[in-house]
Amino acid sequence: MNAVISPNSNVVHEAEAQRQYARLKLPARISYRTPQGQELEAQVLDLSVGGFGFEPGNALLAEGQHYKGKLMFEIEGIGFVMDVQFQVRSLSGGKRAGCEFHNLKPREISALRYLISAFLSGELINVGDLISTLQRENFTKARKNGVEGKASLLQRTKALGLSLGIFLVGVSACTYILYQLYDVYFVTHADSAQVAVPGQQVSMPREGSVQSLVKVGDVVAKGAPVGTFSSNMMDVLKGILPTEDLTPDNLQRLFGKTFQGSLTSPCDCRVVAQLVGDGQVAGKGQAVFQMAPVDSVATVEARFPYRAFEELQPGTRVTFTIAGEPAEREGHITTLALQEGGLASDIRVMIKPDRPLPTELAKRPVDVRISPFGGELDTRIKQGGAALAGTLLPADAAAGK
């Protein structure tokens, strides 16, 4: 005999009526704010990790509306408040409002689970156990499946590029440190050095003020004027006029008058330096210009400490860098002697460059060094460092642009 089910029978599928979490009657209260701004409080009828139910006692709630409130518990005489967000999922004639939690944090979920577990097991709820539960890490991160765990080609390329960059930075830093140690302990440096050019000086024939006619670096023919000077007429005629001519009238006429003269080049020279500024007064015999013959050969004059005596021998190979020039030059020591007028522990050496130096480099500062392995090792180390810098930096940055 087949059973006939009436169309009006209240049949509900088990899967629809099944709850995800079991709700229990726990002593708690809910305080919430209505959209109209009213602060209301009610007794919680049942509670679970997924939601709760309470008796609203008013018609201000709307199904589907979201609210913010506070769940209030009392444990061992101590109040425990939990901030919650919830949504009203069902209303039963103002007698019961079924609510679902939203955006619960792991700490709140752990606290609710502890309260429910203790209530189900019949244990006493105490504050110490609750605090211990909140302090523990009760959730673990979800495991990644095989697809998510695999890095993409772009990510692998980025990781490989980053690793290679870190490796190159480490290699370049190690190379730099080793080169600095080698430079400190094995390379002999000059205390000071400069480009020296054999030359002549143009001196003042008498006391007076100077005015130059040339600039440093100009080439001047022999006998050509390089500057002028002006002296007081009384200083010029002092010692020349006889005593009987030194009358008050003559002295008055001579006072204020000046004598003009010129300074000439002693050779076909290049002006290396001007030793007295324009308008300044120079004494008789004081050098005004430093001149160098245009056909002279420039050398390097360096001063080394006496402890470098063993390395300072005629013919010793040296490398040097002139200020303003990017490339290194090489040469050898020709003569050496103790520093004149300086400390007895200083040795002055003359270095002949392998390639001729322009005379306009006279007085330029120079960095001179003597390497036990010659300049080839220094050059290779610097080239290696430049190559590493070129791989780490763009082309414009490596070129200094």
Phi, psi and omega in degrees: 000127183271138177277139179250128181260128181291144179299335183269003181293140181274086182253124180238131180293143183300323182293332180283327183273349184288134178267150176284325179232143177282134181259137183237157179271100178249143178289107180203163178230154179240131175242128184215164180247130179278162176302335179280359177091008181275140176265116183239156180220140182212162178278135178283129180277316178210161187211143173213177178292335182270338182178194182202168176228148179209165179264110185291320180072012179203173181253027183273346180275150178231138181293134183089351181283146178261142181223160172242139181201194181223129172271129185242124177241158175233115184238118179053040179078003180249129179283137179233119185244137180232123177285131183223157169239136184214162179235134178283116182260336180206147177231129181246079174057032178078000180265334180209134175243118177270125186237151178240134179290147175228141174058039175288135179275161181303325180295318179293321179296319179297319179296317179296318180296320179296315181298317182291317180297317179295323180292320180292323182277351179081013180280157175281134178274124178234159185293322181300315179294323180295316179295319178299321178295319181291332182279339182281156173271098187269356182234143175248154180289144179293141178286144177276140177281179186298326182287314182290332183287340182273132179280147178284169180297321179295318179295320177295320179295317178297317180296319178295318178296319178295317179297317179296320179296316178297320179298315181293322177298318178296318179296316180294321178295318178296318178297318180296318180295316179297321179293322178295320176296318177297319182293326182283317190263340186241340183260134177264125182253145173282142177294322178200155180200156178205161175282124182250135179233125176299130183206186180231160180249146173255118186250163179282129177286336177203169182291138179173178179269150189249146173220117184280153176245354182230168176245160179297130182102345179288148175261127185237136178285159180297131179087352180284145180290138177246347180185169177235160176221155178228132181235154176292136183299326181293323177292327180290319184270358179296128181087352180258315180293138175293162185296325183291342178272353180275060178272161178302324180293317180294319179296324179293322179291325181283334183293129179093348178272147182240158178247125181261141177213172181231153176251131186243158181282135180279351182199178170286095193235165170250136180286116182271316183203149171253116188272341179234128182288161179297134179086351179275155181266131178240144180280168180297130180085356180284136181289134181251316181235145172254120185245148178230129177302142183293336180264012180282159181253125181277142176233181178243127177252123185232156178236123182246154173290154185294335180294346177269024186301318184296327180280340185267087178233147176305130181095353179297132180282139179226159170240145181213154179234126179270138180302130181096352179247130182284332186268150175279153174240162179234157179192191179218156181283131178257310181224157176211149181200164176293146181297126179280129178073006180246206179283146181293344182270004180261139177242127179259128181236152174250131184244129177261120180290151175291327176246139183301143177260138175296143181291341179289352176275005182303139179075003177290138176290148185226142173258112184250137178217149177241116181258138179295338180253010182082178183281352183293319180295316178301318182296318180294320179296316180294321178295322177296318177296321178294323178294319177295319178297325179292329178283332182274330185248158172296165184300318180294320181292321180294330178278358178084018181275000000 
